[in-house]
């Protein structure tokens, strides 16, 4: 499937849009503010998550798909942005839906989940993966400022490059996609 293009904020050219695939309950149950909202009710937890994802969609201009297990609750609608909500239908689970979507969008997808099964399957399709804490942390850091010096290369870069061929200073395609995604979430 061809990857959609979007204009960069600087208007200097086109860069591929990313399709964000979010593991809804995984994110809710791993992020303290969302977990607190869910404590007031399942629908409240979903609404709080969708508000967070809508903020990310407005900041990046990218489409987001949030996947939940079960059936939709009353009046569950995203609060702006390009956010689609998908509910799995038994016997399929939200994990199954995320993996299927990652296969559909492959290299143009960023899967947000801390579930190892989902992460491994998404990577096998060519999608990139962000841990829940990386996603939330990047959103909370957003709003401008100087880029973090750590944005350029991971700390374990030399160990991962040992014995590999190619340009030793160039990150893998997956690592570059992940860094680009984090910068977009931060609004940089």
C-alpha positions as CSV (number, residue, x, y, z in Angstrom):
1,X,0.0,0.0,0.0
2,X,1.5,3.4,-0.9
3,X,2.4,5.7,1.9
4,X,0.6,9.0,2.0
5,X,2.5,12.2,2.0
6,X,2.1,15.3,4.1
7,X,3.6,18.7,4.0
8,X,6.2,19.5,6.7
9,X,5.4,22.4,9.0
10,X,8.3,24.4,7.5
11,X,6.7,23.9,4.0
12,X,10.1,22.9,2.7
13,X,8.9,19.7,1.2
14,X,7.0,16.5,1.6
15,X,7.6,13.7,4.1
16,X,5.7,10.5,4.5
17,X,2.8,10.6,6.9
18,X,2.9,8.0,9.7
19,X,-0.1,5.9,10.5
20,X,-0.3,5.6,14.3
21,X,-1.8,2.4,15.7
22,X,-2.6,2.7,19.5
23,X,-3.2,-0.2,21.8
24,X,-6.0,1.5,23.8
25,X,-6.3,-0.4,27.0
26,X,-2.6,-1.1,27.1
27,X,-2.0,2.7,27.1
28,X,-4.8,3.4,29.6
29,X,-3.5,0.8,32.1
30,X,0.1,1.9,31.9
31,X,-0.2,5.7,32.2
32,X,-1.2,6.9,35.7
33,X,-3.5,9.8,34.7
34,X,-5.4,7.5,32.3
35,X,-5.6,4.7,34.8
36,X,-7.1,7.2,37.3
37,X,-9.7,8.3,34.7
38,X,-10.5,4.6,34.1
39,X,-11.1,4.2,37.8
40,X,-14.1,6.5,37.4
41,X,-15.4,4.2,34.7
42,X,-14.4,2.5,31.5
43,X,-15.9,5.2,29.3
44,X,-14.1,7.9,31.3
45,X,-10.8,6.1,30.7
46,X,-11.5,5.8,27.0
47,X,-12.4,9.5,26.8
48,X,-9.3,10.6,28.5
49,X,-7.2,8.5,26.2
50,X,-8.9,9.8,23.1
51,X,-8.3,13.4,24.3
52,X,-4.6,12.6,24.6
53,X,-4.5,11.0,21.2
54,X,-6.5,13.8,19.6
55,X,-3.8,16.2,20.9
56,X,-1.1,14.1,19.3
57,X,-3.1,14.0,16.0
58,X,-3.4,17.8,16.0
59,X,0.3,18.2,16.7
60,X,1.5,15.8,14.0
61,X,-1.2,16.0,11.4
62,X,-1.0,12.2,11.1
63,X,-3.9,9.8,11.3
64,X,-4.3,7.8,14.5
65,X,-6.3,4.5,15.0
66,X,-7.0,3.5,18.6
67,X,-8.0,-0.1,19.1
68,X,-10.0,-1.5,22.0
69,X,-11.3,-4.9,23.0
70,X,-15.1,-5.1,23.4
71,X,-18.0,-3.0,22.3
72,X,-18.2,0.8,22.1
73,X,-19.6,2.7,25.0
74,X,-22.2,5.4,24.9
75,X,-21.3,8.6,23.0
76,X,-17.6,7.6,22.6
77,X,-16.2,10.0,20.0
78,X,-12.7,11.3,19.6
79,X,-12.3,14.9,20.6
80,X,-10.9,16.3,17.3
81,X,-8.0,15.5,15.1
82,X,-7.7,12.6,12.7
83,X,-8.6,9.8,15.2
84,X,-10.4,6.6,14.3
85,X,-11.7,4.3,17.0
86,X,-11.9,0.5,16.3
87,X,-13.3,-2.1,18.6
88,X,-12.4,-5.8,18.1
89,X,-15.2,-8.3,17.5
90,X,-15.0,-11.7,19.3
91,X,-13.2,-14.0,18.8
92,X,-10.7,-11.4,17.5
93,X,-8.8,-9.4,20.1
94,X,-7.5,-5.9,20.0
95,X,-4.0,-7.4,19.7
96,X,-5.2,-9.3,16.6
97,X,-6.6,-6.1,15.1
98,X,-3.4,-4.1,15.8
99,X,-1.3,-6.8,14.1
100,X,-3.6,-6.9,11.1
101,X,-3.4,-3.1,10.8
102,X,0.4,-3.1,11.2
103,X,0.5,-5.7,8.4
104,X,-1.7,-3.4,6.2
105,X,0.4,-0.2,6.8
106,X,3.8,-2.0,7.5
107,X,6.7,0.5,7.1
108,X,4.3,3.5,7.3
109,X,3.0,2.5,10.8
110,X,4.0,3.3,14.3
111,X,2.5,0.9,16.8
112,X,2.1,2.3,20.4
113,X,2.0,-0.6,22.8
114,X,4.1,-2.1,25.6
115,X,2.7,-5.6,24.9
116,X,5.7,-7.7,23.7
117,X,3.5,-10.0,21.5
118,X,2.1,-7.0,19.7
119,X,5.5,-5.3,19.4
120,X,7.2,-8.4,18.0
121,X,4.5,-9.1,15.4
122,X,4.4,-5.4,14.4
123,X,8.2,-5.4,13.9
124,X,7.9,-8.5,11.7
125,X,5.5,-6.6,9.4
126,X,8.0,-3.7,9.0
127,X,6.2,-1.3,11.4
128,X,8.0,0.7,14.0
129,X,7.1,0.4,17.7
130,X,7.0,2.9,20.5
131,X,6.6,1.9,24.1
132,X,3.7,3.6,25.9
133,X,6.0,5.6,28.2
134,X,7.9,6.9,25.1
135,X,4.7,8.0,23.5
136,X,3.3,9.8,26.6
137,X,6.7,11.3,27.5
138,X,7.1,12.8,24.0
139,X,3.7,14.3,24.2
140,X,4.3,15.8,27.6
141,X,7.7,17.2,26.4
142,X,6.1,18.8,23.4
143,X,5.6,22.5,22.7
144,X,8.9,23.6,21.3
145,X,12.3,24.2,22.9
146,X,15.6,22.7,21.9
147,X,15.8,19.1,20.8
148,X,17.2,16.7,23.4
149,X,20.8,15.7,22.7
150,X,19.7,12.1,23.1
151,X,17.4,12.5,20.1
152,X,20.1,11.9,17.7
153,X,21.3,8.4,18.6
154,X,20.4,5.7,21.2
155,X,22.9,5.1,24.0
156,X,23.6,1.5,23.0
157,X,24.3,2.4,19.3
158,X,28.0,1.2,19.3
159,X,27.0,-2.2,20.8
160,X,24.3,-2.8,18.2
161,X,26.6,-1.8,15.3
162,X,29.4,-4.2,16.2
163,X,30.0,-6.6,13.4
164,X,27.5,-5.0,11.0
165,X,28.2,-3.8,7.5
166,X,27.3,-0.4,6.0
167,X,27.7,3.2,7.3
168,X,28.5,2.9,11.0
169,X,27.2,6.4,11.7
170,X,23.7,5.8,10.1
171,X,20.9,4.5,12.3
172,X,18.7,1.7,11.1
173,X,15.6,2.6,9.1
174,X,13.4,1.5,12.1
175,X,15.5,3.7,14.5
176,X,15.2,6.7,12.1
177,X,11.5,6.3,11.8
178,X,11.1,6.1,15.6
179,X,13.2,9.2,16.1
180,X,11.1,11.1,13.5
181,X,7.9,9.9,15.2
182,X,9.2,11.1,18.6
183,X,10.2,14.5,17.2
184,X,6.7,14.9,15.6
185,X,5.0,14.1,18.9
186,X,7.2,16.7,20.6
187,X,6.2,19.3,17.9
188,X,9.8,19.7,16.6
